[in-house]
Amino acid sequence: MNKILIIDDEDKLRALMARIIGLEGFEVLEAATCKAALKKLEHFTVDVVLCDVKLPDGNGVDLIKEIKNLYPQIEIILLTAYGNIPDGVQAIKNGAFDYLTKGNDNEKIIPLINRAIEKVQLQKRIEKLEQQVGKKYGFESILGNSPLILEAVAFAKKVAPTDASVLLLGETGTGKEVFAQAIHTGSLRMTKPFMALNCSAFGKELLESEIFGHKAGAFTGALKDKKGLIEEANAGTLFLDEIGEMHIDLQSKLLRVLETGEFIKVGDIKFTKVDVRIIAATNRDLQEEVKTGRFREDLFYRINVFTITLPALRDRKKDITELAVNFLKIFAQKTGKHIDGMSQDFIKHLQNHQWKGNIRELKNVIERGVILAEGLQLTTDSLPVELQINDTHQQSGMSAFELSSVEKLHIQRVLNHTKGNKTEAARLLNIGLTTLYRKIEEYKIF
């Protein structure tokens, strides 16, 4: 039930308004002074305040400003005397929702309160959505408790509120875009656009058009004006992944944006102004690229204001299980499957794997496992064969490319399928039982 606070020192008028408002289904609180009103607001969550101008211990117009500073989500309606316009105007400037002439506009009170309530509810929905977005894209979305990832997150949190350019370094699949999104969400630009582009996905001409836009007729197929992502991200953040792949001619245009905040679209003759924060990422050694002349030194120093190195998954193995469980929940929900968890052998394989594709590879493995799962747990049978082979040869010293490695793994999987029934396993393998026992002994399968 929405709560309405009436602040007025005239007892009879306050009681009348309380009755009118209460009959509409609102919960009504009353206060006769500024001090009493502020006390009520400390103890109750109020949606709308009706406030008189003249109060025994202060002025209602000034009280509005104080209330809005303390409780910005509250909407306030000022009750003015005899249509006192200056008080009403000043009240609006101080943050009031609207004002009414005291005693003469009783029939307007309820419609005005309803409109104020609508604004309060809309603001609450917006705040809830912002919280959900913050949780999904903020630093809370970065999982792990290993020292390296905690250090990277700590650095990112420090730089996020600033406008400094950030360079994210790390192998493919380490979560550079997730970090870029979190930095944006933790910045003062969080309500503005976040645009992301992988520079390795386009050739020079297309990349130039994607980033900077073009005018109609600039080239064959350019039928109309197009905004580039740098303009779409105005007042927000542009994330340029794999910036080391950007052609050196485009690097000079990006440098001008960082230095002057302006650029020229393809086919245009005048500058376009933008205010955009650049977060870049690469798995290349940019200093080496500078030495070879493939990357501009001046651009390197402009984007390298603050560098964060993201650790490879093999260097934060204690986080693998937490990440896997999170992906399991996501994909189980997507597929509508009820999967309780992962077997110990499954987890052991995850821990032993080298994860050259890092978090992205782990995510793909869990998604595949969920699709193949037939029981309540993910088991080694749902792992990719190459992951099982690699794990097997790491434990036994066998090469992942040897035929014997594949044979051992296949026999183990068939035995798992038959729950250790060797007669049935031999039948499925189409070999003699004696041969199976010999291979079990040879490969030390237990």
C-alpha positions as CSV (number, residue, x, y, z in Angstrom):
1,M,0.0,0.0,0.0
2,N,1.4,3.4,-1.0
3,K,2.1,5.8,1.9
4,I,1.2,9.5,1.8
5,L,2.6,11.9,4.4
6,I,0.6,15.1,5.0
7,I,2.6,18.0,6.6
8,D,0.3,20.7,7.9
9,D,-0.1,22.4,11.3
10,E,-3.9,23.0,10.8
11,D,-5.4,20.0,12.5
12,K,-8.8,20.2,10.9
13,L,-7.6,20.7,7.3
14,R,-5.0,17.9,7.8
15,A,-7.6,15.5,9.1
16,L,-10.0,16.4,6.2
17,M,-7.2,15.6,3.6
18,A,-6.3,12.5,5.5
19,R,-9.8,11.2,5.2
20,I,-10.2,12.1,1.5
21,I,-6.9,10.4,0.7
22,G,-7.5,7.4,3.0
23,L,-10.8,6.6,1.3
24,E,-8.9,6.1,-1.9
25,G,-6.9,3.2,-0.4
26,F,-3.8,5.0,0.5
27,E,-2.1,4.7,3.9
28,V,-1.9,8.2,5.4
29,L,0.7,9.6,7.9
30,E,0.5,13.0,9.5
31,A,2.9,15.6,10.8
32,A,2.4,19.2,12.0
33,T,6.0,20.4,11.9
34,C,9.2,20.0,9.8
35,K,10.9,18.2,12.6
36,A,8.0,15.7,13.0
37,A,7.9,15.2,9.3
38,L,11.6,14.3,9.0
39,K,11.1,11.9,12.0
40,K,8.3,10.1,10.1
41,L,10.4,9.8,7.0
42,E,13.1,8.2,9.0
43,H,10.8,5.4,10.2
44,F,8.5,4.9,7.2
45,T,8.9,4.4,3.4
46,V,6.8,7.2,2.0
47,D,5.9,7.6,-1.7
48,V,4.3,11.0,-1.8
49,V,4.4,14.1,0.6
50,L,1.8,16.8,0.7
51,C,3.5,19.8,2.3
52,D,2.1,23.2,3.5
53,V,4.2,26.3,2.9
54,K,4.0,27.8,6.4
55,L,4.9,25.5,9.2
56,P,5.7,26.4,12.9
57,D,9.4,25.5,12.7
58,G,10.2,26.3,9.0
59,N,9.2,26.9,5.5
60,G,7.7,24.2,3.3
61,V,9.5,25.3,0.2
62,D,12.9,24.9,2.0
63,L,11.7,21.6,3.5
64,I,11.1,20.2,0.0
65,K,14.7,20.7,-0.9
66,E,15.9,19.0,2.3
67,I,13.5,16.0,1.8
68,K,14.6,15.6,-1.9
69,N,18.3,15.6,-0.8
70,L,17.6,12.9,1.8
71,Y,15.0,10.9,-0.1
72,P,15.2,11.6,-3.8
73,Q,12.7,8.9,-4.7
74,I,9.9,10.7,-2.8
75,E,7.5,13.0,-4.9
76,I,6.3,16.1,-3.1
77,I,3.3,18.3,-3.7
78,L,3.3,21.8,-2.2
79,L,0.1,23.2,-0.7
80,T,0.2,27.0,-1.4
81,A,-2.0,29.7,0.1
82,Y,-4.3,31.7,-2.2
83,G,-2.6,30.6,-5.4
84,N,0.8,31.9,-4.4
85,I,2.6,31.4,-7.7
86,P,6.2,32.4,-6.6
87,D,6.1,29.7,-3.8
88,G,4.9,27.1,-6.3
89,V,7.6,28.0,-8.9
90,Q,10.3,27.9,-6.3
91,A,9.0,24.6,-5.0
92,I,9.3,23.1,-8.5
93,K,12.9,24.4,-8.7
94,N,13.6,22.7,-5.3
95,G,12.3,19.3,-6.7
96,A,8.6,19.4,-6.1
97,F,6.3,17.3,-8.3
98,D,3.6,20.0,-8.5
99,Y,1.7,22.5,-6.3
100,L,-1.9,23.0,-5.3
101,T,-3.9,26.0,-3.9
102,K,-4.6,25.0,-0.4
103,G,-8.4,24.5,0.4
104,N,-9.6,25.4,-3.1
105,D,-8.3,22.4,-5.2
106,N,-9.4,19.4,-3.1
107,E,-10.9,17.7,-6.1
108,K,-7.5,17.8,-7.8
109,I,-5.6,16.2,-4.9
110,I,-6.3,12.5,-5.8
111,P,-5.6,12.8,-9.5
112,L,-2.3,14.6,-8.7
113,I,-1.4,12.0,-6.1
114,N,-2.1,9.2,-8.6
115,R,0.2,10.8,-11.2
116,A,2.9,11.3,-8.6
117,I,2.6,7.6,-7.6
118,E,2.9,6.6,-11.2
119,K,6.2,8.5,-11.4
120,V,7.4,6.8,-8.2
121,Q,6.6,3.4,-9.5
122,L,8.3,4.0,-12.8
123,Q,11.4,5.2,-11.0
124,K,11.4,2.1,-8.8
125,R,11.1,-0.1,-12.0
126,I,14.0,1.7,-13.6
127,E,16.1,1.3,-10.4
128,K,15.3,-2.4,-10.3
129,L,16.3,-2.8,-14.0
130,E,19.5,-0.9,-13.3
131,Q,20.3,-3.2,-10.4
132,Q,19.7,-6.3,-12.6
133,V,21.9,-4.8,-15.4
134,G,24.6,-4.0,-12.8
135,K,24.5,-7.5,-11.5
136,K,24.6,-9.1,-15.0
137,Y,27.3,-6.8,-16.4
138,G,29.0,-5.4,-13.4
139,F,32.0,-6.8,-11.4
140,E,29.6,-9.2,-9.7
141,S,29.5,-11.2,-13.0
142,I,33.3,-11.9,-12.8
143,L,33.6,-15.2,-11.0
144,G,36.6,-16.5,-9.1
145,N,38.6,-16.1,-6.0
146,S,42.1,-16.9,-7.1
147,P,44.7,-14.2,-6.4
148,L,45.3,-13.3,-10.1
149,I,41.7,-12.7,-10.9
150,L,41.1,-10.8,-7.7
151,E,44.0,-8.5,-8.5
152,A,42.7,-7.9,-12.0
153,V,39.2,-7.0,-10.6
154,A,40.7,-4.7,-8.0
155,F,42.6,-2.8,-10.7
156,A,39.5,-2.6,-12.9
157,K,37.4,-1.2,-10.0
158,K,40.0,1.5,-9.4
159,V,40.0,2.7,-13.0
160,A,36.3,2.2,-13.7
161,P,35.1,5.6,-12.3
162,T,37.6,7.5,-14.3
163,D,37.6,8.4,-18.0
164,A,41.1,6.9,-18.6
165,S,41.6,4.6,-21.6
166,V,42.2,1.0,-20.6
167,L,44.1,-1.7,-22.3
168,L,43.2,-5.3,-21.5
169,L,45.8,-7.9,-22.2
170,G,45.4,-11.7,-22.2
171,E,44.9,-14.8,-24.2
172,T,41.8,-15.4,-26.3
173,G,38.9,-16.5,-24.2
174,T,40.0,-14.9,-20.9
175,G,37.0,-12.7,-20.6
176,K,38.2,-9.3,-21.9
177,E,34.8,-8.2,-23.1
178,V,33.3,-9.1,-19.7
179,F,35.9,-6.9,-18.0
180,A,35.3,-4.1,-20.4
181,Q,31.5,-4.3,-19.8
182,A,32.1,-4.3,-16.0
183,I,34.4,-1.3,-16.2
184,H,31.7,0.6,-18.2
185,T,29.0,-0.4,-15.7
186,G,31.1,0.8,-12.9
187,S,31.7,4.2,-14.5
188,L,29.8,7.4,-14.6
189,R,28.9,6.5,-18.2
190,M,27.0,3.4,-17.2
191,T,23.6,4.8,-18.4
192,K,25.1,5.6,-21.8
193,P,25.8,3.2,-24.6
194,F,28.4,0.4,-24.5
195,M,29.4,-0.6,-28.0
196,A,31.8,-3.5,-28.8
197,L,33.6,-4.4,-32.0
198,N,36.1,-7.1,-32.8
199,C,38.7,-5.5,-35.1
200,S,39.8,-8.8,-36.5
201,A,36.4,-9.5,-38.0
202,F,36.6,-6.9,-40.8
203,G,38.9,-5.9,-43.6
204,K,40.3,-2.3,-43.6
205,E,37.5,-0.6,-45.5
206,L,34.6,-2.3,-43.7
207,L,36.3,-1.8,-40.3
208,E,36.6,2.0,-41.1
209,S,33.0,2.2,-42.0
210,E,32.0,0.2,-38.9
211,I,33.9,2.4,-36.5
212,F,33.6,5.8,-38.1
213,G,30.5,5.5,-40.3
214,H,30.1,6.9,-43.8
215,K,28.1,9.3,-46.0
216,A,25.8,8.1,-48.7
217,G,27.7,7.6,-51.9
218,A,31.0,7.2,-50.2
219,F,31.5,3.9,-52.0
220,T,29.6,1.3,-54.0
221,G,26.7,0.1,-51.9
222,A,26.7,3.1,-49.5
223,L,23.1,4.0,-50.2
224,K,22.5,6.1,-47.1
225,D,24.4,7.8,-44.3
226,K,25.5,5.4,-41.6
227,K,26.7,6.2,-38.0
228,G,29.8,4.4,-36.9
229,L,30.1,2.7,-33.6
230,I,32.2,5.5,-32.2
231,E,29.3,7.9,-32.8
232,E,26.8,5.4,-31.5
233,A,28.8,5.2,-28.3
234,N,28.9,9.0,-27.8
235,A,28.9,9.8,-24.1
236,G,29.5,6.1,-23.4
237,T,32.2,3.5,-24.0
238,L,33.6,1.9,-27.1
239,F,35.3,-1.5,-26.7
240,L,37.7,-2.4,-29.4
241,D,38.7,-6.1,-29.2
242,E,41.8,-7.3,-31.0
243,I,43.0,-3.8,-31.6
244,G,46.4,-5.2,-32.7
245,E,44.6,-6.3,-35.9
246,M,43.6,-2.7,-36.9
247,H,45.2,-1.4,-40.1
248,I,47.8,1.3,-39.4
249,D,45.9,3.9,-41.5
250,L,42.9,3.5,-39.2
251,Q,45.1,3.7,-36.2
252,S,45.8,7.4,-37.1
253,K,42.1,8.2,-37.2
254,L,41.5,6.5,-33.8
255,L,44.5,8.5,-32.4
256,R,42.8,11.8,-33.5
257,V,39.6,10.8,-31.7
258,L,41.6,10.2,-28.5
259,E,43.5,13.5,-28.8
260,T,40.8,15.8,-30.1
261,G,37.4,14.0,-29.8
262,E,36.7,14.4,-33.5
263,F,36.9,12.4,-36.7
264,I,35.8,12.5,-40.3
265,K,33.3,9.9,-41.7
266,V,34.1,8.1,-44.9
267,G,33.1,10.3,-47.7
268,D,32.5,13.4,-45.5
269,I,34.3,16.7,-45.5
270,K,33.5,18.0,-42.0
271,F,34.5,16.8,-38.6
272,T,32.1,14.9,-36.2
273,K,32.6,15.6,-32.5
274,V,32.3,12.8,-30.0
275,D,32.9,12.2,-26.3
276,V,33.7,8.5,-25.9
277,R,35.8,6.4,-23.6
278,I,38.0,3.8,-25.3
279,I,38.7,0.4,-23.8
280,A,40.9,-1.8,-26.0
281,A,42.0,-5.4,-25.8
282,T,44.5,-7.6,-27.5
283,N,46.3,-10.9,-27.2
284,R,49.3,-9.6,-29.2
285,D,52.5,-8.1,-27.8
286,L,51.8,-4.5,-28.8
287,Q,55.3,-3.3,-27.8
288,E,56.7,-5.9,-30.3
289,E,54.2,-4.7,-32.9
290,V,55.4,-1.1,-32.4
291,K,59.0,-2.2,-33.0
292,T,58.1,-3.9,-36.2
293,G,56.1,-0.9,-37.4
294,R,52.7,-2.6,-37.4
295,F,51.3,-0.5,-34.6
296,R,51.7,3.2,-34.0
297,E,53.8,4.1,-31.0
298,D,51.8,7.2,-30.2
299,L,48.5,5.3,-30.3
300,F,50.0,2.6,-28.1
301,Y,50.8,5.2,-25.4
302,R,47.3,6.7,-25.7
303,I,45.5,3.5,-25.1
304,N,48.0,2.2,-22.6
305,V,47.1,4.7,-19.9
306,F,46.0,1.8,-17.6
307,T,46.8,-1.8,-18.4
308,I,45.1,-4.8,-16.9
309,T,46.4,-8.3,-17.6
310,L,43.8,-11.1,-17.4
311,P,45.1,-14.4,-16.3
312,A,44.8,-17.6,-18.3
313,L,42.4,-20.2,-16.9
314,R,45.3,-22.7,-16.3
315,D,46.8,-20.1,-13.9
316,R,43.6,-19.9,-11.8
317,K,42.6,-23.6,-11.6
318,K,40.9,-23.1,-8.3
319,D,38.2,-21.1,-10.1
320,I,37.4,-23.8,-12.7
321,T,34.8,-25.6,-10.6
322,E,33.0,-22.4,-9.7
323,L,32.9,-21.3,-13.3
324,A,31.8,-24.8,-14.5
325,V,28.9,-24.8,-11.9
326,N,27.8,-21.4,-13.1
327,F,27.8,-22.5,-16.7
328,L,26.0,-25.7,-15.8
329,K,23.1,-23.7,-14.2
330,I,22.8,-21.4,-17.2
331,F,22.7,-24.2,-19.8
332,A,20.6,-26.6,-17.7
333,Q,18.0,-23.8,-17.4
334,K,18.2,-23.1,-21.1
335,T,17.7,-26.7,-22.1
336,G,15.1,-27.4,-19.4
337,K,17.2,-30.3,-18.0
338,H,17.4,-31.1,-14.3
339,I,21.1,-31.7,-13.6
340,D,22.3,-31.7,-10.0
341,G,26.0,-31.3,-10.6
342,M,29.2,-33.0,-12.0
343,S,30.8,-36.3,-11.1
344,Q,34.2,-36.2,-9.4
345,D,35.9,-37.7,-12.5
346,F,34.3,-35.0,-14.6
347,I,35.7,-32.3,-12.3
348,K,39.1,-34.0,-12.2
349,H,39.2,-33.9,-16.0
350,L,38.4,-30.2,-16.0
351,Q,41.1,-29.6,-13.4
352,N,43.7,-31.5,-15.4
353,H,43.0,-29.9,-18.8
354,Q,45.2,-27.0,-20.0
355,W,42.4,-24.8,-21.4
356,K,44.1,-23.2,-24.3
357,G,40.8,-21.6,-25.1
358,N,40.4,-20.5,-21.5
359,I,36.9,-19.6,-20.1
360,R,35.3,-19.6,-23.6
361,E,36.5,-23.2,-24.1
362,L,35.3,-24.2,-20.6
363,K,31.9,-22.7,-21.4
364,N,31.6,-24.6,-24.7
365,V,32.6,-27.9,-22.9
366,I,29.9,-27.5,-20.3
367,E,27.3,-26.5,-22.9
368,R,28.1,-29.7,-24.8
369,G,28.0,-31.8,-21.7
370,V,24.6,-30.5,-20.7
371,I,23.3,-31.3,-24.2
372,L,24.6,-34.9,-24.1
373,A,23.7,-35.5,-20.4
374,E,21.2,-38.2,-19.8
375,G,21.3,-38.4,-16.0
376,L,21.4,-36.1,-13.0
377,Q,25.1,-35.4,-13.3
378,L,27.6,-34.5,-16.0
379,T,30.0,-37.5,-16.4
380,T,33.2,-38.0,-18.4
381,D,31.2,-39.6,-21.2
382,S,29.9,-36.2,-22.1
383,L,33.4,-34.7,-22.4
384,P,34.9,-34.1,-25.8
385,V,37.2,-37.1,-26.8
386,E,40.2,-34.8,-27.2
387,L,39.8,-33.6,-23.7
388,Q,39.6,-37.1,-22.3
389,I,42.6,-38.2,-24.4
390,N,44.7,-35.3,-23.3
391,D,43.8,-35.9,-19.7
392,T,44.6,-39.6,-20.0
393,H,48.0,-39.1,-21.6
394,Q,48.9,-36.5,-19.0
395,Q,48.2,-39.0,-16.2
396,S,49.8,-42.0,-17.9
397,G,52.5,-40.4,-20.0
398,M,50.9,-41.6,-23.3
399,S,50.8,-39.5,-26.3
400,A,47.4,-38.1,-27.3
401,F,48.1,-39.1,-30.9
402,E,49.0,-42.7,-30.2
403,L,46.5,-45.3,-31.3
404,S,46.9,-47.0,-27.9
405,S,45.7,-43.9,-26.2
406,V,42.5,-43.9,-28.2
407,E,42.0,-47.6,-27.7
408,K,42.5,-47.3,-23.9
409,L,40.0,-44.5,-23.6
410,H,37.5,-46.3,-25.7
411,I,37.7,-49.5,-23.6
412,Q,37.4,-47.4,-20.5
413,R,34.2,-45.7,-21.8
414,V,32.6,-49.0,-22.8
415,L,33.4,-50.5,-19.4
416,N,31.8,-47.4,-17.8
417,H,28.8,-47.9,-20.0
418,T,28.4,-51.5,-18.9
419,K,29.1,-50.6,-15.3
420,G,32.1,-52.9,-15.2
421,N,30.5,-56.0,-16.9
422,K,33.4,-57.3,-18.9
423,T,31.4,-59.9,-20.8
424,E,29.0,-57.3,-22.1
425,A,31.9,-54.9,-22.8
426,A,33.7,-57.6,-24.9
427,R,30.5,-58.2,-26.8
428,L,30.1,-54.5,-27.6
429,L,33.8,-54.1,-28.5
430,N,33.4,-57.2,-30.7
431,I,36.5,-58.8,-29.2
432,G,37.1,-61.9,-27.2
433,L,36.8,-61.8,-23.4
434,T,40.5,-63.0,-23.1
435,T,41.6,-60.2,-25.3
436,L,39.7,-57.7,-23.2
437,Y,41.3,-58.9,-20.0
438,R,44.8,-58.7,-21.7
439,K,44.2,-55.1,-22.7
440,I,42.8,-54.2,-19.3
441,E,46.1,-55.5,-17.8
442,E,48.2,-53.8,-20.5
443,Y,46.6,-50.4,-20.1
444,K,46.2,-50.8,-16.4
445,I,42.5,-50.0,-16.5
446,F,40.9,-50.4,-13.1
